[in-house]
Amino acid sequence: MPSDQAAESAPDPGAFTRILRSVEDSIVHLSDAEKLELIGRIAQSVSITKPDDPERIRRQYENRIRLIEQMEALPSVSNDDGFSNRDHDKVLYSTPS
């Protein structure tokens, strides 16, 4: 790939920082065991083959940025209904509190 094309496809450093911050904020409250499970799931989902479609890579990058923007727009405080995140998980997934 010519160097001018590589520069055009490189992610914006500010966007990369936002991605990292969003991921860190999302996992900060996980236990070590939960973090290890997450790492394992991510590792299993990552393809070991190098994608060769620059258009596909660009679309995936743009979709990821949109997802992060949508996640950042979600309210960071809970409703005043008295339910915690653990209550939510217990109801939906039958997980212990």
C-alpha positions in Angstrom: 0.0 0.0 0.0 1.5 3.4 -1.0 2.3 5.6 2.0 -0.3 8.2 1.1 -3.0 5.5 1.2 -1.7 4.3 4.5 -1.9 7.8 5.9 -5.5 8.2 4.7 -6.6 5.0 6.3 -4.9 5.6 9.7 -7.3 6.3 12.5 -7.5 9.8 14.0 -5.5 9.8 17.2 -8.3 11.6 19.0 -10.8 8.9 18.0 -8.4 6.2 19.1 -8.1 7.9 22.5 -11.9 8.1 22.8 -12.1 4.4 21.9 -9.6 3.5 24.6 -11.3 5.7 27.2 -14.7 4.2 26.4 -13.3 0.6 26.7 -11.6 1.5 30.0 -14.7 3.1 31.4 -16.7 0.0 30.4 -14.5 -2.6 32.1 -13.2 -0.7 35.2 -15.8 -2.3 37.4 -15.3 -5.8 36.2 -13.6 -8.3 38.5 -10.3 -9.8 37.3 -12.0 -13.1 36.4 -14.6 -11.1 34.3 -11.8 -9.2 32.6 -10.0 -12.5 31.7 -13.3 -13.9 30.4 -13.8 -10.8 28.2 -10.2 -11.0 26.9 -10.8 -14.7 26.0 -14.0 -14.0 24.2 -12.4 -11.1 22.2 -9.4 -13.3 21.3 -11.7 -16.0 20.0 -13.7 -13.5 17.9 -10.7 -11.9 16.3 -9.8 -13.3 12.9 -6.2 -14.4 12.5 -6.3 -13.7 8.7 -5.4 -10.2 7.5 -8.4 -8.5 5.9 -7.6 -7.3 2.4 -10.6 -5.1 1.7 -9.8 -1.5 2.5 -13.4 -0.5 2.0 -14.6 -3.1 4.5 -12.0 -1.9 7.0 -13.1 1.7 6.6 -16.8 0.8 7.1 -15.9 -1.2 10.2 -13.9 1.7 11.6 -16.7 4.2 10.9 -19.3 1.9 12.5 -17.1 1.5 15.6 -16.8 5.3 15.9 -20.6 5.6 15.6 -21.2 2.9 18.2 -18.8 4.6 20.6 -20.6 8.0 20.1 -23.9 6.3 20.8 -22.5 4.6 23.9 -21.1 8.0 25.1 -24.6 9.5 24.7 -26.2 7.0 27.0 -27.1 8.4 30.5 -24.4 7.6 33.0 -26.7 7.8 36.0 -29.3 5.2 36.9 -33.1 5.8 37.0 -34.6 6.6 40.4 -36.5 3.3 40.3 -34.3 1.6 43.0 -32.9 -1.0 40.7 -29.2 -1.5 40.4 -27.2 -3.0 37.4 -27.0 -6.2 39.4 -30.8 -6.3 39.8 -31.1 -5.8 36.1 -28.8 -8.7 35.4 -30.5 -10.9 37.8 -33.9 -10.3 36.2 -32.7 -10.7 32.7 -30.0 -13.3 33.0 -30.8 -15.0 36.4 -27.4 -14.1 37.7 -26.8 -14.0 41.4 -26.5 -10.6 43.1 
